[in-house]
Amino acid sequence: MTAILGVDLGERRIGIAIADAADVGARPLSTLRRGRDIASDVTALRVLIDANGVDELVVGLPIDAAGHEGEQAARTRAWVDSIRAGLGGDVAISLQDERLTSHVAETRIGPMPRGRSGGPPTRQQRDAYRARVDREAAAIILQDFLDSRRATGSAQIRISTMEPRP
């Protein structure tokens, strides 16, 4: 194995984490701003893939608490299909349940910093905090995937067995 990227896909940002080897934990890497189209996302991911010797992506799939896929999961699957086509198939892509990862990331990072004199945070502080949460959530997604792979010896988690919302 060379490296695996974990992806926390959002509407505005993409949190990225990396694991450089099978026995090394996932760590936050960067946060990408979503492009206007899928080609922009592919280009940004391709830069990270080439720079880090990545051979696999693990994308968080938003599943609701009851274990059903909703509208956001459908959008994520469509994005993954487009990314797969854009990358040309030379990078494997797996899906990983991302339930509660943003909440856990916020808990790990702590509260959003306050503005001057304890006032509300500035826009820059909010944006930086959200980007940090996205990176941390991507690391949690990737670490969950690696832990599951180690425990089961399986190369992929079978998310496709999740049932759509009735």
C-alpha positions in Angstrom: 0.0 0.0 0.0 1.2 3.5 -0.7 -1.3 6.0 0.7 -5.0 6.3 1.2 -7.0 9.6 1.2 -10.0 10.0 3.4 -12.7 12.4 2.0 -15.4 14.3 3.9 -17.5 15.7 1.2 -19.5 18.8 1.9 -21.4 21.3 -0.2 -18.7 24.0 0.1 -15.6 22.2 1.2 -13.9 18.8 1.0 -12.0 17.7 4.1 -9.0 15.5 3.3 -7.0 13.1 5.5 -4.2 10.7 4.7 -2.8 7.4 5.9 0.6 6.8 4.5 0.8 3.1 5.5 -1.5 0.3 6.7 -0.1 0.4 10.2 -0.1 4.2 10.5 -3.1 6.1 11.7 -5.1 8.6 9.6 -4.2 12.3 10.0 -5.8 15.5 8.7 -4.2 16.8 5.6 -6.0 19.7 4.0 -9.4 21.2 3.2 -10.3 21.9 -0.4 -12.9 24.4 -1.6 -15.5 22.7 -3.8 -15.2 23.7 -7.4 -18.0 25.0 -9.6 -18.0 21.8 -11.4 -16.9 18.2 -11.0 -13.8 18.8 -13.2 -12.5 21.3 -10.6 -12.9 18.7 -7.8 -11.1 16.1 -10.0 -8.2 18.4 -10.7 -7.8 19.3 -7.0 -7.9 15.7 -6.0 -5.5 14.7 -8.7 -2.9 17.1 -7.4 -3.1 15.5 -3.9 -3.2 12.0 -5.3 -0.1 12.5 -7.4 1.8 14.5 -4.7 1.2 11.8 -2.1 1.3 8.5 -4.1 -2.3 7.7 -3.3 -3.8 4.5 -4.7 -7.2 4.6 -2.9 -9.8 7.1 -1.8 -12.3 6.5 1.1 -15.3 8.8 0.8 -17.7 9.3 3.8 -21.2 8.3 3.0 -23.9 10.2 5.0 -26.2 7.6 6.5 -29.0 8.7 8.9 -29.2 7.4 12.5 -31.6 4.6 11.4 -29.1 3.3 8.8 -30.9 4.6 5.7 -29.5 6.6 2.8 -31.1 9.9 2.2 -30.8 12.7 -0.4 -27.3 13.7 0.6 -26.1 10.0 0.3 -27.5 10.0 -3.2 -25.6 13.2 -4.1 -22.4 11.7 -2.6 -22.8 8.5 -4.6 -23.3 10.6 -7.8 -20.2 12.7 -7.0 -18.2 9.5 -6.4 -19.3 8.1 -9.8 -18.2 11.4 -11.5 -14.9 11.4 -9.6 -14.3 7.8 -10.5 -14.8 8.6 -14.2 -12.7 11.8 -14.0 -9.8 10.0 -12.3 -9.8 7.4 -15.0 -10.1 4.3 -12.8 -6.4 4.3 -11.6 -7.5 5.1 -8.0 -9.8 2.7 -6.1 -12.7 4.4 -4.3 -14.5 3.0 -1.3 -17.4 4.4 0.7 -17.4 4.5 4.5 -20.3 5.3 6.9 -19.7 8.8 8.2 -22.4 9.0 10.9 -21.5 11.4 13.7 -18.0 12.1 12.3 -18.5 15.9 12.2 -19.8 15.8 15.8 -16.9 13.8 17.0 -14.5 16.1 15.1 -16.0 19.1 16.8 -15.7 17.4 20.2 -12.0 16.7 19.5 -11.2 20.2 18.4 -13.2 22.0 21.0 -15.4 25.1 20.7 -15.1 27.6 18.0 -12.8 30.5 19.0 -14.5 33.7 20.1 -13.9 37.1 18.4 -12.2 40.1 19.9 -13.1 40.7 23.5 -15.2 37.5 23.7 -17.6 38.6 21.0 -18.9 36.5 18.1 -16.3 34.9 15.9 -15.3 36.7 12.7 -16.1 35.2 9.3 -12.4 34.1 9.0 -12.5 32.4 12.3 -15.7 30.5 11.4 -14.3 29.5 8.0 -11.0 28.3 9.5 -12.8 26.4 12.2 -15.2 24.7 9.8 -12.2 23.8 7.5 -10.4 22.2 10.5 -13.6 20.2 11.5 -13.8 19.0 7.9 -10.2 17.8 7.9 -10.7 16.1 11.3 -13.9 14.4 10.1 -12.1 13.1 7.1 -9.4 11.6 9.4 -12.1 9.9 11.5 -13.8 8.5 8.4 -10.4 7.1 7.2 -9.4 5.7 10.6 -12.8 4.0 10.9 -12.2 2.4 7.4 -8.7 1.3 8.4 -9.8 -0.2 11.7 -12.6 -2.1 9.9 -10.2 -3.3 7.3 -7.8 -4.5 9.9 -10.6 -6.2 12.0 -12.2 -8.0 9.0 -9.3 -8.4 6.7 -11.6 -7.1 4.0 -10.4 -4.7 1.3 -13.7 -2.8 1.3 -16.7 -2.0 3.5 -19.9 -2.9 1.9 -22.0 0.2 2.2 -24.1 -0.8 -0.7 -26.0 -3.1 1.6 -27.6 -0.1 3.3 -31.2 0.3 2.5 -32.6 3.5 1.0 -35.0 5.5 3.2 -38.6 4.1 2.7 
